[in-house]
């Protein structure tokens, strides 16, 4: 039962607000000590035995033996070539965010699509997809669109719920559209080529974008007052607006092609393409006349902070997994999951529901490094295609950024939203988009061949 108690204790501490990395480290130490103690305690144990010293020495040896591999695990994490891509892609995203890329894209696309009913919301989704494929930084995308697009939509009579839901959903596309930090992390956990994950995640990401656009256009057509057509103030002709939009879109598209195209073509590894992307981001910043030593310093510091957080969580999660396995909870979980009704489908349904439930409370990194390693051996035993299973988990984890009460995108948008936009407006606004994400996830489960999987 120690494994169950560990999960319960970690969940309570995270909900209370303790830092994630320290929570998993502390829980691991406490329950590791408990497991070591229960393992060496004799049947006739009493406190006199403990003070006598002989069983205390056994306890110390048992506890140290449990964490004996921890230094090697940490060294393996820090020298992992797959994870080297994480700080590089983060740096690329921050540089592009500080180059006002989102501002340029939103202004240009808003002028083009604003005259269509629901056009501003559609342009927000399309820009979210472009930002996802070029920056992949969810917080930066949501904040940028919240600052620029939300006031314009509200000013022209757009529904608060549709406006906020669209921005949150568009901002989280960076979790599934490559280059995605989620996919890099899952590539490390699954020991799969990150390039393959990028390739197989791209089409589901585009389907998600298409579903969002269809939903917005449908709602706008059925309810004229939700997203009315507007007359954009512009001093340019239609041809000039199109030219201006292309000038804004082509540079990030070239960067996307260089980064993702080099991976898909097998020319570069994800780590090498991340380095190319970082250099490309600096070149774009130079072209936008935003490059400076101060900007590079700020981007570097931001990269260090985010990367340190990711790796600190990873180390804490590693300790958590070691104690979980030591306690034998992994065997109990495997027995339970492999004997579910429906075999493969029962396992898939329960695992997806469990990940979705945990996504309400904890972040994708903790789920990836604690829950997924428990499910992975069972998936191998049942015979699931690891690429398919990894993409299903990635799609599922994307919803964790939208689900109340702890969805990060909701917090990001609330931080920059006007005072008249309430938290309940944001929560209600994301519900249709969460439903759409679940429907796309179900479609990948039911029709894997349509997405190119051989299951």
C-alpha positions in Angstrom: 0.0 0.0 0.0 3.0 2.3 0.3 2.8 3.2 -3.4 -0.8 4.3 -3.1 0.0 6.3 0.0 2.9 8.0 -1.9 0.6 9.1 -4.7 -1.9 10.4 -2.2 0.6 12.3 -0.1 2.3 13.9 -3.2 -1.1 14.9 -4.6 -2.2 16.6 -1.3 1.1 18.5 -1.0 0.9 19.7 -4.6 -2.6 20.9 -4.2 -1.6 22.7 -1.0 1.1 24.5 -3.1 4.4 22.9 -2.2 7.1 23.1 -5.0 6.8 20.1 -7.3 10.5 18.9 -7.3 10.8 19.2 -3.5 7.5 17.5 -2.9 8.5 14.4 -4.8 12.0 14.3 -3.2 10.6 14.7 0.3 7.8 12.1 -0.3 10.4 9.7 -1.7 12.7 10.1 1.3 9.9 9.7 3.9 8.2 6.6 2.3 11.5 5.2 1.3 12.5 5.2 5.0 9.1 3.6 5.8 9.6 0.9 3.2 13.2 0.2 4.4 12.0 0.0 8.0 9.1 -2.4 7.3 11.4 -4.6 5.2 13.9 -5.2 8.1 11.5 -5.2 11.1 11.3 -8.6 12.9 8.1 -10.2 13.9 8.7 -9.5 17.6 9.8 -5.9 17.0 9.6 -3.4 19.8 11.2 0.0 20.5 13.9 -1.8 22.6 15.2 -3.4 19.4 15.5 0.0 17.7 17.5 1.5 20.6 19.7 -1.6 20.9 21.3 -0.5 17.6 21.5 -3.7 15.6 18.3 -3.2 13.6 19.0 0.5 13.2 22.2 -0.4 11.4 20.2 -2.8 9.2 17.7 0.0 8.5 20.5 2.4 7.5 22.0 -0.2 5.1 18.6 -0.9 3.6 17.8 2.7 3.1 21.1 3.6 1.5 20.9 0.5 -0.7 17.5 1.7 -2.0 19.0 5.0 -3.2 22.5 3.6 -4.1 21.8 4.1 -7.9 20.6 7.6 -7.5 23.9 9.3 -8.4 24.2 7.3 -11.5 20.6 8.1 -12.4 21.3 11.8 -12.0 24.5 11.6 -14.1 22.5 9.7 -16.8 19.8 12.5 -16.8 22.4 15.3 -17.1 24.2 13.6 -20.0 21.1 12.5 -21.9 21.5 13.7 -25.5 17.7 13.7 -26.1 17.1 16.1 -23.2 19.7 18.5 -24.5 17.1 19.6 -27.0 14.9 21.0 -24.2 17.0 24.1 -23.3 17.7 24.8 -26.9 14.0 24.8 -27.9 13.1 26.8 -24.9 15.8 29.4 -25.8 14.5 29.5 -29.4 11.0 30.1 -28.1 11.9 32.9 -25.7 14.0 34.7 -28.3 11.1 34.6 -30.8 8.7 35.8 -28.1 10.9 38.7 -27.3 11.1 39.5 -31.0 7.4 40.4 -31.0 6.7 37.6 -33.5 3.3 37.0 -32.0 2.4 40.7 -32.3 3.3 40.9 -36.0 1.4 37.7 -36.8 -1.7 38.7 -34.9 -1.9 42.2 -36.3 -1.5 40.9 -39.9 -3.9 38.0 -39.6 -6.5 40.1 -37.7 -6.7 42.5 -40.7 -7.1 39.6 -43.1 -9.8 37.6 -41.3 -11.5 40.2 -39.2 -14.2 40.9 -41.7 -15.4 37.2 -41.5 -17.8 36.3 -38.7 -15.6 34.7 -36.1 -12.6 35.7 -38.1 -10.6 37.1 -35.2 -11.0 33.8 -33.3 -10.0 31.8 -36.4 -6.9 34.0 -36.9 -6.0 33.5 -33.2 -6.1 29.7 -33.7 -4.0 29.9 -36.9 -1.5 32.1 -35.1 -1.5 29.7 -32.2 -0.5 26.9 -34.5 2.3 29.0 -36.1 3.6 30.0 -32.7 3.4 26.3 -31.6 5.5 25.2 -34.5 8.0 28.0 -34.1 8.3 28.7 -30.3 6.4 25.9 -28.5 6.3 28.0 -25.3 2.7 27.8 -24.0 3.0 30.6 -21.5 4.4 33.0 -24.0 1.8 32.2 -26.6 -1.2 32.5 -24.3 0.1 35.8 -22.7 0.9 37.3 -26.1 -2.5 36.5 -27.6 -4.2 37.5 -24.3 -2.6 40.9 -24.4 -3.1 41.6 -28.1 -6.1 39.6 -29.3 -8.4 39.5 -26.3 -9.0 43.2 -26.0 -9.7 43.5 -29.7 -12.2 40.6 -29.7 -14.0 42.0 -26.6 -14.1 45.5 -28.1 -15.9 44.3 -31.2 -18.5 42.3 -29.3 -17.1 38.8 -29.1 -18.3 36.6 -26.3 -16.0 36.5 -23.3 -16.3 32.7 -23.2 -15.5 32.1 -26.9 -12.7 34.7 -26.8 -10.9 33.3 -23.7 -11.5 29.6 -24.6 -10.0 30.2 -28.1 -6.9 31.9 -26.7 -6.3 29.2 -24.1 -6.9 26.4 -26.6 -4.7 28.0 -29.3 -1.9 28.6 -26.9 -1.8 25.0 -25.8 -1.2 23.7 -29.3 2.5 24.0 -28.6 2.1 20.8 -26.5 1.3 18.6 -29.4 2.5 20.4 -32.6 6.3 19.9 -32.9 8.8 21.0 -31.7 7.1 20.1 -28.4 8.8 19.8 -25.0 6.1 17.1 -24.1 7.2 15.0 -27.1 10.9 15.3 -26.2 10.2 14.2 -22.6 8.0 11.3 -23.8 10.8 10.3 -26.3 13.1 10.0 -23.3 10.6 8.0 -21.3 9.6 5.7 -24.1 13.2 5.5 -25.5 11.8 6.3 -29.0 13.4 8.6 -31.6 12.0 12.1 -31.0 11.9 12.7 -34.8 9.4 9.8 -35.1 7.2 11.4 -32.4 7.4 14.7 -34.1 6.4 13.2 -37.4 3.4 11.2 -36.0 2.2 14.1 -33.8 2.1 16.7 -36.6 -1.1 15.4 -38.3 -3.2 15.0 -35.1 -2.1 18.6 -34.3 -3.3 19.8 -37.6 -6.6 17.9 -37.2 -7.0 19.6 -33.8 -6.5 23.1 -35.5 -9.1 22.2 -38.1 -11.6 21.1 -35.5 -11.1 24.3 -33.6 -11.7 26.4 -36.7 -14.8 24.4 -37.7 -16.2 24.8 -34.2 -15.6 28.6 -34.2 -17.1 29.1 -37.6 -20.1 26.9 -36.7 -20.8 28.7 -33.5 -20.4 32.1 -35.2 -22.9 31.0 -38.0 -25.5 29.7 -35.5 -25.2 32.6 -33.0 -24.5 35.9 -34.8 -23.9 37.9 -31.6 -21.2 35.5 -30.3 -18.5 36.5 -32.9 -19.8 39.2 -35.2 -18.1 40.3 -38.4 -16.2 43.6 -37.9 -14.8 46.3 -40.1 -11.1 46.6 -39.4 -9.5 50.0 -39.6 -6.7 49.7 -42.2 -4.9 52.3 -44.3 -3.9 49.6 -46.8 -5.6 48.0 -49.8 -6.5 44.3 -49.8 -3.4 43.4 -51.8 -1.2 45.4 -49.5 -2.7 43.6 -46.4 -2.0 40.2 -48.0 1.6 41.3 -48.8 2.1 42.5 -45.3 0.7 39.3 -43.8 3.0 37.2 -46.0 6.0 39.2 -44.9 5.0 38.5 -41.3 4.3 34.8 -41.9 7.1 33.7 -44.3 10.1 34.2 -41.9 8.7 31.9 -39.1 7.5 29.4 -41.7 11.1 29.2 -43.1 12.3 28.6 -39.6 9.7 25.9 -39.0 10.7 24.2 -42.3 14.4 24.3 -41.3 13.8 22.9 -37.9 11.1 20.3 -38.6 12.1 19.6 -42.2 15.7 18.7 -41.1 14.3 16.2 -38.6 11.7 14.6 -40.9 14.2 14.3 -43.7 16.7 12.6 -41.4 19.3 15.3 -42.0 19.6 16.4 -38.3 18.7 15.0 -34.9 16.2 16.9 -32.8 19.1 18.3 -30.7 21.0 19.5 -33.8 17.8 21.0 -35.3 17.1 22.7 -32.0 20.5 24.4 -32.3 19.7 25.4 -35.8 16.4 26.8 -34.6 18.1 28.8 -31.9 20.5 30.4 -34.4 17.5 31.0 -36.7 15.6 32.7 -33.9 18.6 35.1 -33.4 18.7 35.8 -37.1 15.0 36.6 -37.1 15.5 38.8 -34.0 18.2 40.7 -35.9 15.9 41.1 -38.9 13.2 42.5 -36.6 15.8 44.8 -35.1 15.1 43.4 -31.6 18.4 41.7 -31.0 20.6 43.1 -28.2 22.9 41.9 -25.5 20.2 42.6 -22.9 17.6 40.5 -24.8 20.1 37.6 -25.1 20.8 37.9 -21.4 17.1 37.8 -20.5 16.4 34.9 -22.9 19.4 32.9 -21.4 18.2 33.5 -17.8 14.7 32.5 -18.7 16.0 29.4 -20.4 18.1 28.5 -17.3 15.2 28.9 -14.9 12.8 26.8 -17.0 15.4 24.1 -17.7 16.5 23.9 -14.0 12.8 23.5 -13.1 12.4 20.6 -15.6 15.5 18.8 -14.4 14.8 19.3 -10.7 11.3 17.8 -11.2 12.9 14.9 -13.2 15.4 14.1 -10.4 12.6 14.2 -7.8 10.4 12.0 -10.0 13.3 9.6 -10.4 13.6 9.2 -6.6 9.8 8.7 -6.4 9.9 6.0 -9.1 12.8 4.1 -7.3 10.8 3.9 -4.0 7.7 3.0 -5.9 9.4 0.1 -7.6 11.2 -0.9 -4.3 7.9 -1.2 -2.5 6.6 -3.6 -5.1 3.7 -1.3 -6.0 4.7 -1.6 -9.7 4.0 -5.3 -9.7 0.6 -4.8 -8.1 -0.3 -2.1 -10.6 0.8 -4.4 -13.5 -1.3 -7.3 -12.3 -4.4 -5.1 -11.9 -4.0 -3.4 -15.3 -3.3 -6.6 -17.2 -6.4 -8.3 -15.8 -8.9 -5.5 -16.7 -12.0 -6.5 -18.7 -11.5 -5.9 -22.4 -7.7 -6.5 -22.3 -6.1 -3.9 -24.5 -9.1 -1.6 -24.6 -9.7 -1.8 -20.9 -6.1 -0.8 -20.2 -6.3 2.0 -22.8 -9.5 3.5 -21.4 -8.4 3.3 -17.7 -4.9 4.7 -18.4 -6.3 7.6 -20.4 -8.8 8.4 -17.7 -6.1 8.2 -15.0 -3.8 10.6 -16.9 -6.7 12.9 -17.6 -7.7 12.9 -14.0 -4.2 13.6 -12.8 -3.9 16.4 -15.3 -6.5 18.3 -13.3 -3.9 18.6 -10.4 -0.3 18.0 -11.6 1.8 19.0 -14.5 2.8 17.0 -17.6 6.4 16.6 -16.5 5.4 14.8 -13.3 2.9 12.6 -15.1 5.5 11.8 -17.8 8.2 10.7 -15.4 6.1 9.0 -12.7 2.8 7.7 -14.2 4.0 6.8 -17.7 6.9 4.6 -16.6 4.4 2.5 -14.6 2.1 2.1 -17.6 4.9 1.5 -20.2 5.9 -2.1 -19.3 2.2 -3.0 -19.2 1.7 -1.5 -22.7 4.6 -3.6 -23.9 3.2 -6.7 -22.4 -0.2 -6.2 -24.0 1.4 -5.4 -27.4 0.5 -1.8 -27.9 2.4 0.2 -30.6 4.7 2.5 -28.5 4.5 5.3 -31.0 0.7 5.2 -31.0 0.5 5.0 -27.2 3.0 7.9 -26.8 0.9 10.2 -29.1 -2.2 9.3 -27.2 -0.5 10.3 -24.0 0.7 13.5 -25.6 -2.8 14.5 -26.7 -4.1 13.6 -23.3 -1.4 15.7 -21.5 -2.3 18.7 -23.6 -5.7 18.9 -21.9 -3.9 19.3 -18.5 -3.1 22.9 -19.6 -6.8 23.6 -20.0 -8.6 21.7 -17.2 -9.7 23.6 -14.2 -8.8 24.3 -11.4 -5.0 24.1 -12.1 -4.7 24.5 -15.9 -1.6 26.7 -16.5 -3.1 28.3 -19.6 -6.0 29.5 -17.5 -3.7 31.2 -15.0 -1.6 32.7 -17.8 -4.7 34.3 -19.4 -6.2 35.4 -16.2 -3.0 37.3 -15.4 -3.3 39.5 -18.5 -7.1 39.6 -19.0 -9.0 42.8 -18.4 -10.7 43.2 -15.0 -14.2 42.5 -16.5 -13.1 39.0 -17.5 -13.8 36.7 -14.6 -12.2 33.4 -13.8 -15.5 31.7 -14.4 -15.7 33.1 -17.9 -12.3 31.5 -18.7 -13.3 28.2 -17.1 -16.6 28.0 -19.0 -14.9 29.1 -22.2 -12.4 26.2 -22.3 -15.0 23.5 -21.7 -16.0 23.2 -25.4 -12.3 23.1 -26.5 -11.6 20.4 -23.9 -14.4 18.4 -25.3 -13.0 18.8 -28.8 -9.6 17.7 -27.6 -11.2 14.5 -26.1 -13.0 13.9 -29.4 -9.8 14.1 -31.4 -8.1 11.8 -28.8 -10.9 9.3 -29.2 -10.6 9.5 -33.0 -6.9 8.6 -32.8 -7.8 5.6 -30.6 -10.6 4.4 -32.8 -9.1 5.2 -36.2 -5.3 4.8 -35.8 -4.9 3.9 -39.5 -6.2 7.3 -40.5 -3.4 8.9 -38.6 -0.7 6.6 -40.1 -0.3 4.1 -37.1 0.0 0.4 -37.6 -1.7 -1.1 -34.5 
